[in-house]
Amino acid sequence: MDRNLSITEVTYLMQESSEEWTEKYRPKKLSEVVGNEKAIEDLKSWADGVAKSKKAVILHGPPGCGKTSAAYALASERDWEVIELNASDQRNAGVIRSIVGPATTSNTFSKATRLIILDEADNIHGNEDRGGTKAITEIVKRSTQPIILIANDKLGMGKTLLRNCKLITFQRIKQGTVFRVLNEISNAEGLDIDDDVLLIMAKNANGDLRSAINDLLAISMSEMKVEAGSIATGGRDVDEDLFAVLKKIFGGSDLQEALTSLYGLDKTPEESIQWIHKNFSFQYNDKSFLQGLQYLSRADMFLGRARRRENFKFWRYTSSLMVCGVLAAKEMQTEKRVPRYFRSPWQREQRTCESIKSMPVNEDITKKIAEYCKVSVSYARFFVVPFLTILFHDDKKATDITTSLRLEEPQIASLIGGTDNKEKAKRIYQGAFAIPAKKRSVAKVEVEEVPIKTTVVETVEVAGE
């Protein structure tokens, strides 16, 4: 395998495996679009009267309910030329006016109808898409060609744009319908999967047919016999599966095998990328390490987009980049290093943060810390207090900090934690304020506040792990 694959090539390889069935079984006619019969009829009516009615329609509803499929089926059925602008493109005012604008006017040399499809129209925001919503609204008002805007949430679109478009609502696909589609695809692909398994998959899809089809694809790529019990209970040895996947990613050379293993792992992409990142430095030399980190950083960017836009189809790019990128970037070093896979400390850190968020912290402490360290109260609570609770295990450090912050006994007890903390708090308090001021060892604490929303977590290997 070429070890210098580009980001585009890696993404393409992943798309070849994960999108094949959603495209292969995409409806060619509106009558083939399952569920949402009323929405389909409304779309037909709009298309029939598009010359007289509003030129633009907004198809809105949850992911995987057939909005995009309906738009393309309409174009295919009526032999309309399609011009698409999706979320992977820049969609600022200039781009929209230059690409979509000319397409919305009549063609002098042809009478063919053009259908402009703008996917994820509710996610036009930020510097990259500056002015995009306003440009779309202007184009919708003067368009002579039909326009379909696709959105998960219509509230993410401007009020003026909503007023100038017809709204058609798509609902989640019913469980029985999802099961029927999965069964048809399973039969068409010659898969040996029990109906009980398909029923559970249909239920777990929560009305998202696209995700259900991708789940079926993942199962079909596995040589293991999938039983209903394993899906219903998730009863498998996660640790064993995890380290087997890590071994295939870092020690193997089979791209498809590594991707298939990751798809079957009971971990979210956020968890998977943490595990890969933690073990990364133990496998590669400096050159391949830096090259691999480029892929991981791009994967992390797509994770951020998925969270911000609540569009989890970006997860497929993340999986591609974190797995295929590592395989493409690495230089095998079996003669120098024995493969070792480490349990990541970020899990402990995450549990610690969750417990800190839920534990009762004396508000006077956070205010004192914020004032002393020149940071916000929320920053003090979630980023400084956790370190103080650790430092307070050492009596000398606890005494110095108590002196610096001039803490009271109840505040000291709160930082110590536990049930029998009053005696220790009293001892620390007396030790702090019984020392003459001029001989007092003051703990100088300097904290530089960083934006919470862009916090970077660094993992540190603990001896003995």
C-alpha positions as CSV (number, residue, x, y, z in Angstrom):
1,M,0.0,0.0,0.0
2,D,1.3,3.5,-0.8
3,R,2.5,5.1,2.4
4,N,2.1,8.6,1.1
5,L,-1.6,8.8,0.4
6,S,-3.1,12.2,0.3
7,I,-5.9,13.4,2.6
8,T,-8.3,13.3,-0.4
9,E,-7.3,9.8,-1.4
10,V,-7.7,8.5,2.2
11,T,-11.2,10.1,2.4
12,Y,-12.1,8.6,-0.9
13,L,-11.1,5.1,0.2
14,M,-13.4,5.4,3.2
15,Q,-16.3,6.8,1.2
16,E,-16.0,3.8,-1.2
17,S,-16.7,1.5,1.7
18,S,-19.2,3.5,3.8
19,E,-21.4,5.2,1.2
20,E,-21.7,2.5,-1.4
21,W,-25.0,1.1,-0.2
22,T,-26.7,4.4,0.5
23,E,-25.9,5.4,-3.1
24,K,-26.5,2.0,-4.6
25,Y,-30.0,1.8,-3.1
26,R,-30.9,5.5,-3.4
27,P,-34.4,5.8,-4.9
28,K,-34.6,6.8,-8.6
29,K,-38.3,7.8,-8.4
30,L,-40.4,9.5,-5.8
31,S,-42.6,6.5,-5.6
32,E,-39.6,4.6,-4.3
33,V,-38.9,7.0,-1.4
34,V,-40.2,5.2,1.7
35,G,-42.1,6.8,4.5
36,N,-43.3,10.5,4.5
37,E,-46.0,9.9,1.9
38,K,-47.6,13.3,2.6
39,A,-44.3,15.1,2.3
40,I,-43.7,13.4,-1.1
41,E,-47.2,14.4,-2.3
42,D,-46.5,18.0,-1.2
43,L,-43.2,17.9,-3.1
44,K,-45.0,16.7,-6.2
45,S,-47.6,19.4,-6.0
46,W,-44.9,22.0,-5.6
47,A,-43.0,20.7,-8.6
48,D,-46.2,20.6,-10.7
49,G,-47.0,24.3,-9.9
50,V,-43.5,25.6,-9.6
51,A,-44.1,28.1,-12.5
52,K,-46.9,29.7,-10.5
53,S,-45.9,29.1,-6.9
54,K,-42.8,29.9,-4.8
55,K,-39.6,28.9,-6.7
56,A,-37.9,27.5,-3.6
57,V,-39.0,24.7,-1.2
58,I,-37.4,23.8,2.1
59,L,-37.3,20.1,3.0
60,H,-36.7,19.9,6.7
61,G,-36.6,17.1,9.2
62,P,-34.2,14.8,11.2
63,P,-31.2,13.1,9.5
64,G,-31.8,10.0,7.4
65,C,-35.5,10.5,6.7
66,G,-35.3,10.8,2.9
67,K,-35.0,14.6,2.2
68,T,-32.0,14.4,-0.1
69,S,-33.2,11.2,-1.7
70,A,-36.6,12.8,-2.4
71,A,-34.8,15.8,-4.1
72,Y,-32.7,13.7,-6.4
73,A,-35.6,11.3,-7.1
74,L,-37.7,14.3,-8.2
75,A,-34.9,15.5,-10.5
76,S,-34.4,12.0,-12.0
77,E,-38.1,11.5,-12.5
78,R,-38.6,14.8,-14.3
79,D,-35.2,14.8,-16.1
80,W,-34.1,18.0,-14.5
81,E,-30.5,19.0,-14.5
82,V,-29.1,19.1,-11.0
83,I,-26.7,21.7,-9.6
84,E,-25.7,21.0,-6.0
85,L,-23.9,23.0,-3.3
86,N,-23.3,20.9,-0.2
87,A,-21.6,21.3,3.2
88,S,-18.2,20.4,1.9
89,D,-18.2,23.5,-0.3
90,Q,-17.5,27.0,0.8
91,R,-20.9,28.8,0.8
92,N,-20.2,32.4,1.3
93,A,-21.9,35.2,-0.6
94,G,-19.4,35.3,-3.4
95,V,-19.4,31.5,-4.1
96,I,-23.2,31.3,-4.0
97,R,-23.7,34.2,-6.3
98,S,-21.0,33.0,-8.8
99,I,-22.1,29.3,-8.9
100,V,-25.8,29.2,-8.0
101,G,-26.8,32.7,-9.2
102,P,-26.3,32.0,-13.0
103,A,-28.0,28.6,-12.7
104,T,-31.2,30.1,-11.4
105,T,-31.9,32.1,-14.6
106,S,-33.3,30.8,-17.8
107,N,-31.0,29.2,-20.3
108,T,-31.2,30.9,-23.7
109,F,-29.9,27.9,-25.6
110,S,-31.9,25.2,-23.8
111,K,-35.3,24.9,-22.3
112,A,-34.2,22.3,-19.8
113,T,-35.1,22.9,-16.2
114,R,-32.3,23.2,-13.7
115,L,-32.9,22.1,-10.1
116,I,-30.6,23.8,-7.6
117,I,-30.1,21.7,-4.5
118,L,-28.5,23.3,-1.4
119,D,-27.9,20.6,1.2
120,E,-27.5,21.5,4.9
121,A,-28.9,25.0,4.3
122,D,-29.3,25.4,8.1
123,N,-25.6,25.1,8.6
124,I,-24.4,28.2,6.7
125,H,-22.6,30.2,9.4
126,G,-19.1,31.3,10.5
127,N,-16.4,33.2,8.6
128,E,-16.2,30.6,5.8
129,D,-19.9,31.0,4.9
130,R,-20.1,34.7,5.6
131,G,-23.1,36.4,3.9
132,G,-24.3,33.0,2.5
133,T,-27.8,33.2,3.9
134,K,-28.4,36.7,2.6
135,A,-27.2,35.7,-0.9
136,I,-29.5,32.6,-0.9
137,T,-32.4,34.8,0.0
138,E,-31.7,37.2,-2.8
139,I,-31.4,34.3,-5.3
140,V,-34.6,32.7,-4.1
141,K,-36.5,35.9,-4.7
142,R,-35.4,36.3,-8.3
143,S,-34.9,32.7,-9.4
144,T,-36.7,31.4,-12.5
145,Q,-35.6,27.8,-11.8
146,P,-36.7,25.5,-8.9
147,I,-34.6,25.5,-5.8
148,I,-34.6,22.8,-3.0
149,L,-33.1,23.7,0.3
150,I,-32.5,20.8,2.7
151,A,-32.2,21.3,6.4
152,N,-32.4,19.4,9.7
153,D,-33.8,22.4,11.6
154,K,-35.7,25.2,9.8
155,L,-35.0,27.4,12.8
156,G,-31.4,27.5,11.7
157,M,-32.4,29.6,8.7
158,G,-33.3,33.3,8.4
159,K,-36.9,34.4,8.8
160,T,-36.8,36.3,5.5
161,L,-35.7,33.1,3.7
162,L,-38.4,31.1,5.4
163,R,-41.1,33.5,4.2
164,N,-40.0,33.2,0.6
165,C,-40.0,29.4,0.6
166,K,-42.6,26.6,0.8
167,L,-42.0,24.4,3.8
168,I,-42.4,20.6,3.7
169,T,-41.8,18.6,6.8
170,F,-40.2,15.1,6.8
171,Q,-40.7,12.8,9.8
172,R,-38.5,10.0,11.2
173,I,-39.0,6.8,9.3
174,K,-41.1,4.2,11.2
175,Q,-39.4,1.2,12.6
176,G,-41.4,-1.2,10.5
177,T,-40.4,0.6,7.3
178,V,-36.7,0.6,8.3
179,F,-36.9,-3.1,8.9
180,R,-38.5,-3.7,5.5
181,V,-35.8,-1.8,3.7
182,L,-33.0,-3.6,5.6
183,N,-34.6,-6.9,4.8
184,E,-34.8,-6.0,1.1
185,I,-31.2,-5.0,1.0
186,S,-30.1,-8.0,3.0
187,N,-31.9,-10.3,0.5
188,A,-30.5,-8.4,-2.5
189,E,-27.0,-8.7,-1.2
190,G,-27.4,-12.4,-0.3
191,L,-26.7,-11.8,3.4
192,D,-27.5,-14.4,6.1
193,I,-28.8,-12.2,8.8
194,D,-31.7,-13.2,11.1
195,D,-34.8,-11.1,11.2
196,D,-34.3,-10.6,14.9
197,V,-31.0,-8.8,14.2
198,L,-32.6,-6.6,11.5
199,L,-35.5,-5.7,13.9
200,I,-33.0,-4.6,16.6
201,M,-31.1,-2.6,14.0
202,A,-34.3,-0.9,12.9
203,K,-35.2,-0.1,16.5
204,N,-31.7,1.3,17.3
205,A,-31.7,3.5,14.1
206,N,-34.4,5.7,15.8
207,G,-35.9,6.6,12.4
208,D,-32.6,7.3,10.6
209,L,-32.7,5.0,7.6
210,R,-29.3,6.1,6.3
211,S,-27.6,5.1,9.6
212,A,-29.4,1.8,9.6
213,I,-28.1,1.0,6.0
214,N,-24.6,1.9,7.1
215,D,-24.9,-0.4,10.1
216,L,-26.0,-3.2,7.8
217,L,-23.0,-2.6,5.6
218,A,-20.7,-2.8,8.6
219,I,-22.2,-6.1,9.6
220,S,-21.9,-7.5,6.1
221,M,-18.2,-6.7,6.1
222,S,-17.6,-8.8,9.2
223,E,-17.0,-12.5,8.9
224,M,-18.5,-13.1,12.3
225,K,-22.1,-14.4,12.7
226,V,-24.1,-11.6,14.3
227,E,-26.8,-12.7,16.7
228,A,-29.6,-10.7,18.2
229,G,-28.4,-11.1,21.7
230,S,-25.0,-9.5,21.0
231,I,-26.7,-6.4,19.5
232,A,-29.4,-6.1,22.2
233,T,-27.1,-6.3,25.2
234,G,-23.8,-5.2,23.7
235,G,-22.4,-8.1,25.7
236,R,-18.9,-8.4,24.4
237,D,-15.4,-7.9,25.9
238,V,-14.8,-4.3,24.9
239,D,-11.2,-4.2,26.1
240,E,-10.3,-7.3,24.0
241,D,-12.0,-5.8,21.0
242,L,-10.3,-2.5,21.5
243,F,-6.8,-3.8,21.7
244,A,-7.4,-6.1,18.7
245,V,-8.5,-3.1,16.7
246,L,-5.4,-1.1,17.8
247,K,-3.2,-4.0,16.7
248,K,-4.8,-4.0,13.3
249,I,-4.4,-0.3,13.0
250,F,-0.8,0.0,14.2
251,G,0.6,-3.4,13.3
252,G,-1.4,-4.4,10.2
253,S,-1.4,-3.4,6.6
254,D,-4.9,-4.3,5.5
255,L,-6.8,-1.1,5.1
256,Q,-10.2,-2.7,4.8
257,E,-9.7,-4.9,7.8
258,A,-8.8,-2.0,10.0
259,L,-11.8,0.1,8.9
260,T,-14.2,-2.8,9.3
261,S,-12.8,-3.5,12.8
262,L,-13.3,0.2,13.8
263,Y,-16.9,0.2,12.6
264,G,-17.6,-2.8,14.7
265,L,-16.0,-1.3,17.8
266,D,-18.3,-0.2,20.7
267,K,-16.6,3.2,20.9
268,T,-17.6,6.6,19.6
269,P,-15.2,8.4,17.2
270,E,-14.3,10.8,20.1
271,E,-13.2,7.8,22.2
272,S,-11.5,6.0,19.3
273,I,-9.3,9.0,18.4
274,Q,-8.2,9.4,22.0
275,W,-7.1,5.8,22.1
276,I,-5.2,6.1,18.8
277,H,-3.6,9.4,19.8
278,K,-2.5,8.0,23.2
279,N,-0.8,5.0,21.6
280,F,0.6,6.9,18.6
281,S,3.9,8.0,20.0
282,F,4.9,4.5,21.1
283,Q,4.7,3.1,17.6
284,Y,6.4,5.5,15.2
285,N,9.6,7.4,14.7
286,D,9.8,11.2,14.4
287,K,9.1,11.4,10.7
288,S,6.1,9.1,10.5
289,F,4.9,10.5,13.8
290,L,4.6,14.0,12.4
291,Q,3.0,12.8,9.2
292,G,0.5,10.7,11.1
293,L,-0.4,13.6,13.4
294,Q,-1.5,15.6,10.4
295,Y,-4.1,13.0,9.7
296,L,-5.2,12.9,13.3
297,S,-5.5,16.7,13.4
298,R,-7.7,16.6,10.3
299,A,-9.8,13.9,11.9
300,D,-10.3,16.0,15.0
301,M,-11.4,18.9,12.8
302,F,-14.2,16.8,11.4
303,L,-15.2,15.8,14.9
304,G,-15.5,19.4,15.8
305,R,-17.7,20.1,12.8
306,A,-19.9,17.2,13.7
307,R,-20.5,18.5,17.2
308,R,-20.9,22.2,16.2
309,R,-23.3,21.4,13.3
310,E,-24.9,18.3,14.9
311,N,-24.3,16.7,11.6
312,F,-22.8,13.3,12.4
313,K,-22.2,12.2,8.9
314,F,-18.8,13.9,9.4
315,W,-17.9,11.0,11.6
316,R,-17.2,8.9,8.5
317,Y,-14.4,11.3,7.5
318,T,-13.1,11.1,11.0
319,S,-13.0,7.3,10.9
320,S,-11.3,7.4,7.5
321,L,-8.6,9.8,8.5
322,M,-7.7,8.4,11.9
323,V,-7.4,4.8,10.5
324,C,-6.4,5.1,6.9
325,G,-4.2,8.0,7.7
326,V,-2.2,6.1,10.3
327,L,-1.8,3.2,8.0
328,A,-0.7,5.4,5.2
329,A,1.8,7.5,7.3
330,K,3.5,4.8,9.3
331,E,6.9,3.2,8.8
332,M,6.9,-0.3,10.3
333,Q,9.4,-0.6,13.2
334,T,8.9,-4.1,14.4
335,E,12.6,-4.7,14.6
336,K,13.0,-1.7,17.0
337,R,9.8,-1.7,19.1
338,V,7.7,-4.3,20.6
339,P,4.0,-3.4,20.1
340,R,2.5,-2.2,23.4
341,Y,-0.9,-0.8,23.9
342,F,-1.7,1.5,26.8
343,R,-4.8,2.2,28.6
344,S,-5.3,6.0,28.1
345,P,-5.2,8.3,31.2
346,W,-7.8,10.6,29.5
347,Q,-10.5,8.2,30.8
348,R,-9.5,8.8,34.3
349,E,-9.2,12.5,33.7
350,Q,-12.7,12.5,32.2
351,R,-14.1,10.7,35.2
352,T,-12.3,13.2,37.5
353,C,-13.8,16.1,35.7
354,E,-17.3,14.7,35.8
355,S,-17.0,14.1,39.6
356,I,-15.7,17.6,40.1
357,K,-18.6,19.1,38.2
358,S,-21.0,17.3,40.4
359,M,-19.3,17.7,43.7
360,P,-20.4,20.6,46.0
361,V,-17.6,23.3,45.9
362,N,-17.7,26.2,48.3
363,E,-18.5,29.2,46.0
364,D,-16.3,31.4,48.2
365,I,-13.3,29.3,47.2
366,T,-13.9,29.8,43.5
367,K,-14.3,33.5,44.0
368,K,-11.0,33.7,45.9
369,I,-9.2,31.7,43.4
370,A,-10.6,33.7,40.5
371,E,-9.6,37.0,42.2
372,Y,-6.1,35.7,43.2
373,C,-5.3,34.1,39.8
374,K,-7.0,36.8,37.7
375,V,-9.3,34.2,35.9
376,S,-13.1,33.8,35.7
377,V,-15.1,32.1,38.3
378,S,-16.1,29.3,36.0
379,Y,-12.5,28.7,34.9
380,A,-11.5,28.6,38.5
381,R,-14.1,26.0,39.3
382,F,-13.5,23.6,36.5
383,F,-9.7,24.0,35.9
384,V,-8.1,25.3,39.1
385,V,-10.1,23.5,41.8
386,P,-9.3,20.0,40.4
387,F,-5.6,20.7,40.8
388,L,-6.0,22.1,44.3
389,T,-7.9,19.0,45.4
390,I,-4.9,17.0,44.4
391,L,-2.4,19.4,46.0
392,F,-4.3,19.3,49.3
393,H,-3.2,15.7,49.8
394,D,0.1,17.2,50.8
395,D,-0.1,19.0,54.1
396,K,2.8,21.4,53.4
397,K,1.3,22.4,50.0
398,A,-2.1,22.7,51.5
399,T,-0.8,25.0,54.2
400,D,1.0,27.2,51.7
401,I,-2.1,27.5,49.5
402,T,-4.3,28.2,52.5
403,T,-2.0,31.0,53.5
404,S,-2.0,32.5,50.0
405,L,-5.7,32.3,49.5
406,R,-6.6,33.0,53.2
407,L,-9.0,30.1,53.3
408,E,-11.3,29.3,56.2
409,E,-11.6,25.8,57.8
410,P,-14.9,24.9,55.9
411,Q,-13.3,25.9,52.6
412,I,-10.2,23.8,53.4
413,A,-12.4,20.8,54.3
414,S,-14.3,21.2,51.0
415,L,-11.0,20.9,49.1
416,I,-9.8,18.0,51.1
417,G,-13.0,16.0,50.6
418,G,-13.9,12.8,52.4
419,T,-15.9,12.2,55.6
420,D,-13.3,12.8,58.3
421,N,-11.8,16.0,56.9
422,K,-12.6,18.4,59.7
423,E,-9.6,17.4,61.9
424,K,-7.2,17.7,59.0
425,A,-8.7,21.0,57.9
426,K,-8.3,22.4,61.4
427,R,-4.7,21.3,61.5
428,I,-3.9,22.9,58.1
429,Y,-5.6,26.1,59.1
430,Q,-3.7,26.3,62.4
431,G,-0.5,25.6,60.6
432,A,-1.1,28.3,58.1
433,F,-1.9,31.1,60.4
434,A,0.3,30.2,63.4
435,I,3.4,31.0,61.3
436,P,4.6,34.6,61.5
437,A,3.8,36.5,58.3
438,K,7.5,37.4,57.5
439,K,8.5,33.7,57.7
440,R,5.5,32.4,55.9
441,S,6.2,30.3,52.8
442,V,3.7,31.7,50.3
443,A,2.7,29.5,47.4
444,K,2.8,31.8,44.3
445,V,0.2,30.6,41.8
446,E,0.2,32.0,38.3
447,V,-2.6,30.8,36.0
448,E,-3.0,31.8,32.4
449,E,-6.6,31.4,31.3
450,V,-7.3,29.8,28.0
451,P,-10.7,29.7,26.2
452,I,-12.6,26.8,27.6
453,K,-14.2,25.9,24.3
454,T,-10.8,25.2,22.8
455,T,-9.2,23.3,25.6
456,V,-6.4,21.0,24.5
457,V,-5.9,18.0,26.7
458,E,-2.4,16.6,27.0
459,T,-2.0,13.1,28.2
460,V,1.0,12.2,30.4
461,E,2.2,8.6,30.7
462,V,2.0,7.4,34.3
463,A,4.9,5.2,35.5
464,G,3.9,1.6,35.9
465,E,1.1,1.6,33.4
